[in-house]
Amino acid sequence: MLILALDSSTNVVTVAVARTAADEREILAEVSVPSRGASEALLPAAHDALKLAGTGLEEVQRILVGVGPGTFTGIRIALSVARALALGTGATLSVNSTLAALAASALVSVETRDVLAVLDARRREVFAQRFGAEGARGGILCLAPEELAALSLEAGPEASLLVVGDGAIRYRETLSGIGRIPPDASPLHRVTAAGHVLSADLSPVPAGEAVPLYIREPDAEVRRDLNPWSKA
């Protein structure tokens, strides 16, 4: 099965083309570009990835999309593109968590069995989830970095815990006591489409069930609630 995986839930637009056979998943090509305009960058990145893989959109059988958590606009753009591509090609849809994709790259690249994926959620909060070789260890958290550090330290610092993600970079000083954080330039801190391929269960879902994974209210909703004129 030929898979086109895409994600724009962080400040990096990332697309991969992969092939699955039995229990094996092979990454054929990947394109990741820093971008603050996912609506303009996502489709060109998909085109480039397909070209690098030596194939075309008509050959794709599954569209795999990251549904968050992450930036609300980026998540919605990726989902809209994925639905449109699936509708146009007849490919089926699959969805996956951004945190799972982030952790997957670390789990296969480093000798570790314990990863804490941390994404900057803004408003001085982070999205965080712990993973091992068997998958997620607990649910997704959205809390202040100080709260995450305190929660993690209740069980004691763990030398084996690898902490990755742009949230780990931004709040390095606060989170450094709970595990090892790679250097800021490490690729382990980036969400990749290849990580989605590695971590997704690839079960097909109807287009109506491919929805954003919102862990809290969108920023626009919060701003509207704080506006005294919004309910006038």
VENJO-V774716 format. One record per backbone hydrogen bond with DSSP energy under -1.0 kcal/mol. CO is the residue of the C=O (numbers start at 1). NH is the residue of the N-H. Records with the same first field share a line. If there is no record, write none. Layout:
CO=NH ; NH
//
This chain:
1=20
2=61 ; 62
3=18
4=64
5=16
6=66
7=14
9=71
11=35
13=33
14=7
15=31
16=5
17=28 ; 29
18=3
19=26
21=24
24=21
26=19
29=17
31=15
33=13
37=40 ; 41
38=42
41=45
42=46
43=47
44=48
45=49
46=50
47=51
48=52
49=53
50=55
51=54
56=59
57=60
61=92
62=4
63=94
64=6
65=96
67=213
68=98
71=75
72=76
73=77
74=78
75=79
76=80
77=81
78=82
79=83
80=84
81=85
82=86
83=87
84=88
85=89
86=90
92=63
93=205
94=65
96=67
97=101
98=102
99=103
100=104
101=105
102=106
103=107
104=108
105=109
106=110
110=112
114=162
115=131
116=164
117=129
118=167
119=127
122=125
125=121
126=143
127=119
128=141
129=117
130=137
131=115
132=135
135=132
141=128
143=126
144=148
145=149
146=150
147=151
148=152
149=153
152=155
153=156
158=161
161=180
162=116
164=118
165=169
166=170
167=171
169=172
171=175
172=176
175=178
180=163
183=186
186=189
187=190
192=196
193=197
194=198
195=199
196=200
206=209
207=210
209=211
212=214
218=222
219=223
220=224
221=225
222=226
227=230
229=232
//
